[in-house]
Every structure is written in C-alpha cells, then in structure tokens.
Amino acid sequence: FQQTARMSQYNKNYMDPVLEKAKLVEGLEENDLRKHRPIKAPNTDCSISPLFYDAEIQKFTNMIMQGGNKERVREIMRRLFENLKHTQVAKYNRANSDEERQGIECNPIAVFHQAVDNCKPLLLSKRTVKGGIAYRVPVCAKPIEQRFNAMKWIIESCRDRTRRIPMEDKLTMEIMDAYKYQGKAIRKKQETHKICESNRAYAHLR
C-alpha cells in the first residue's frame, strides 16, 4: 500500500523559485518561463538567512524548541552566535603573535560545527536479547545517530545548569567547552565509549 501524496497548494502554472544567488545576480535567460509565470514561495528549509540555511543549525534549533515557539529559539541561536563571535574576537585581540592569531577561529559557525563534531560518538551500545538474556552490544554509530546524540548531549548539559543563566549563555559555555574537548557533553561521549569497551565481548551478538 502506497500512501497518496498530499495535493500541492499551487497549480501547474506555478514554477519553482531560483534559490542560487549566483543565478539571481546573473539574471534569468531570455527564454526562461519564470519571467511570465507565477513563482512558488521558497520552503522554510531554503531560508535566505545565512544562519538558518545550514542543515545542522536547523536541526539543532528544532531540537532546542519546546512548545512550538520557534521564533524564540531562533533569537536564542542568534544571540548564541553573537556570543561565540565576541568570545573568539576577544581572544584574537589579546593574542601576542601572528601565529597565535592564526590558530584562533573567529567564525562562530565553524566553532559550532567543530564542537558538535567533537561530541559525536563513534560507538553506541544497543540492547539485544539472546536466549532470554539482555546484552548491551556495542555497534558502530551511523552518521545521523552521531549528530543526534552529540546535539542531545549538548542541550541536556545546558539544561542541567542553573536556571538563572539565560539559555544562550549556557549554550555558549557548553559549546566553547566542547570546542576545547571539555565539558559535560564530552564526558558523556567518553562514558558511552567506556561502556562499549567494557561490553566488547558481546560485539559478535549484533
């Protein structure tokens, strides 16, 4: 049984929009029908904002959201990246040599990606029942599982902190710790690897 796709709100006369900035700068060709036909609105995933166009940032934003208040979460993310930028630029200005300055990453999006990558687990333990006995079997984590667990550990570590601190400040501290390979999220990853190492004798049961 194949589920029927929902009918589009646009009729067949509407055409897909141009999303590539290079094509928008060059302009449309003479025979392009988009000059005379109505255009569909871009999806939310195709936002023109450079902050939320990133797939990992969109995923992280959705995971933080509670109660459907996405605009509030986006404001938190904007302030988070502002804090990351100010922190790294302050380090850059305090540096005493050019070599030290070259080692400081001032792009907040690159800092965010590196922090998430540092928290990604290589192994996960999954429950398997054999002969009526439950085992924790170590398995290689899929890329989507690695990303999900890394983001979940960062968010959970922030929510464990004191409530008097704004969420954007807690996220800033946790992401900077993860960027330096420190903090609760990194410890959670190390604990997961230790559990997998202690149960490696059951690896053949997967």
C-alpha positions in Angstrom: 0.0 0.0 0.0 1.5 3.3 -1.1 0.3 6.5 0.6 -1.0 9.1 -1.8 0.9 12.4 -1.7 -0.9 15.4 -0.5 -2.1 17.8 -3.2 0.1 20.9 -3.6 -1.4 24.3 -2.9 0.0 25.5 -6.2 -1.5 24.6 -9.6 0.6 23.5 -12.5 1.1 27.1 -13.7 3.4 27.9 -10.8 7.1 27.3 -11.2 9.9 26.6 -8.7 11.9 29.6 -7.5 15.5 30.3 -8.2 17.5 29.8 -4.9 21.1 30.1 -6.1 22.5 33.6 -5.5 24.8 33.3 -8.5 21.9 32.8 -10.9 20.0 35.6 -9.3 22.9 38.0 -9.9 23.3 36.9 -13.5 19.6 37.2 -14.2 17.2 35.0 -16.0 17.7 33.9 -19.6 15.5 35.3 -22.3 13.5 32.1 -22.8 13.1 31.4 -19.1 9.3 31.0 -18.4 9.8 32.4 -14.9 9.6 35.9 -16.4 6.0 35.4 -17.3 4.7 32.7 -14.9 3.9 32.8 -11.2 6.5 31.5 -8.8 6.1 29.3 -5.8 7.2 30.6 -2.4 10.5 29.0 -1.1 10.3 26.4 1.6 11.4 27.1 5.1 14.5 24.9 4.6 15.5 27.3 1.8 15.7 30.3 4.0 17.8 33.2 2.7 19.2 33.7 6.1 22.9 32.5 6.2 22.4 31.4 9.8 19.5 29.0 9.4 20.3 27.9 5.9 22.8 25.4 7.5 21.3 22.0 7.9 23.0 21.3 11.2 21.9 24.6 12.7 18.3 24.0 11.6 18.4 20.5 13.3 19.9 22.0 16.5 17.3 24.7 16.5 14.4 22.2 16.2 15.9 20.1 19.0 16.0 23.0 21.4 12.5 24.2 20.6 9.8 23.4 23.2 6.1 24.2 22.9 6.4 25.2 19.2 7.9 28.7 19.9 10.5 28.6 17.1 10.9 32.3 16.8 12.1 32.4 20.5 14.6 29.7 19.8 15.9 31.4 16.7 16.5 34.5 18.8 18.5 32.4 21.2 20.5 31.0 18.4 21.3 34.5 17.0 22.5 35.6 20.5 24.5 32.3 20.8 26.4 33.0 17.6 26.9 36.7 18.7 28.4 35.4 22.0 30.7 33.0 20.2 31.9 35.7 17.8 32.6 38.1 20.7 34.4 35.4 22.6 36.7 34.4 19.8 37.4 38.0 18.6 38.3 39.0 22.2 40.8 36.1 22.2 42.1 37.2 18.8 42.7 40.8 20.1 44.5 39.5 23.2 46.9 37.3 21.2 50.5 38.4 21.3 51.8 37.0 18.0 50.6 36.3 14.5 51.0 32.6 14.9 48.7 32.6 17.9 46.1 34.7 16.0 46.1 32.2 13.1 45.1 29.4 15.5 42.0 31.2 16.7 38.8 30.5 14.7 36.6 33.6 14.6 33.8 32.2 12.5 31.1 31.2 15.1 29.5 28.7 12.6 32.8 26.9 12.3 33.2 26.8 16.1 29.7 25.3 16.4 30.4 22.6 13.8 33.7 21.7 15.5 32.0 21.5 18.9 29.4 19.1 17.5 32.0 17.0 15.7 34.0 16.7 19.0 30.9 15.3 20.7 30.0 12.8 18.1 30.3 9.2 19.4 32.0 6.6 17.2 30.3 3.7 19.1 26.9 3.2 20.7 25.6 0.4 22.9 22.3 -1.1 22.0 20.1 -3.6 23.9 19.9 -7.1 22.3 18.1 -10.1 23.8 19.6 -13.5 23.2 18.3 -16.6 24.9 16.2 -14.6 27.2 19.2 -12.6 28.4 19.6 -8.9 27.6 23.0 -7.7 26.5 24.4 -4.2 25.8 26.1 -4.7 22.4 28.5 -2.1 21.0 27.7 -1.1 17.5 29.2 1.5 15.1 27.1 4.7 15.2 25.6 5.9 12.0 26.3 9.5 10.9 22.7 10.5 11.7 23.0 8.9 15.2 26.3 10.6 15.8 24.8 14.0 15.1 21.7 13.4 17.1 23.5 12.2 20.2 26.1 15.0 20.0 23.4 17.7 19.9 21.2 16.0 22.5 24.1 15.8 25.0 25.0 19.5 24.4 21.4 20.5 25.0 20.9 18.3 28.1 24.2 19.6 29.5 22.9 23.2 29.2 19.5 22.3 30.8 21.4 20.8 33.8 23.0 24.1 34.5 21.5 26.7 36.9 18.2 28.3 35.7 19.2 31.8 36.4 21.6 31.9 33.4 20.0 32.7 30.0 19.8 29.7 27.6 22.1 31.5 25.1 24.8 32.0 27.7 24.6 28.3 28.8 24.8 27.2 25.2 27.8 29.5 24.7 29.7 28.0 27.7 28.8 24.4 26.7 29.8 24.8 23.0 33.1 26.5 23.9 33.8 23.7 26.3 33.0 21.1 23.6 35.2 23.1 21.1 38.1 22.7 23.5 37.2 19.0 24.0 35.9 19.6 27.6 32.6 19.8 29.4 29.7 17.5 30.2 28.8 16.6 26.6 32.4 15.3 26.0 32.3 13.4 29.3 29.0 11.8 28.1 30.7 10.7 24.9 33.7 9.2 26.8 31.3 7.4 29.2 29.5 5.9 26.2 32.8 4.7 24.7 33.8 3.2 28.0 30.5 1.2 28.2 31.1 0.0 24.7 34.6 -1.0 25.6 33.5 -2.9 28.7 30.9 -4.8 26.6 33.1 -5.6 23.6 32.9 -9.3 24.3 29.3 -9.2 23.1 30.1 -7.5 19.8 29.5 -10.8 18.0 25.8 -10.7 19.0 24.9 -7.7 16.9 
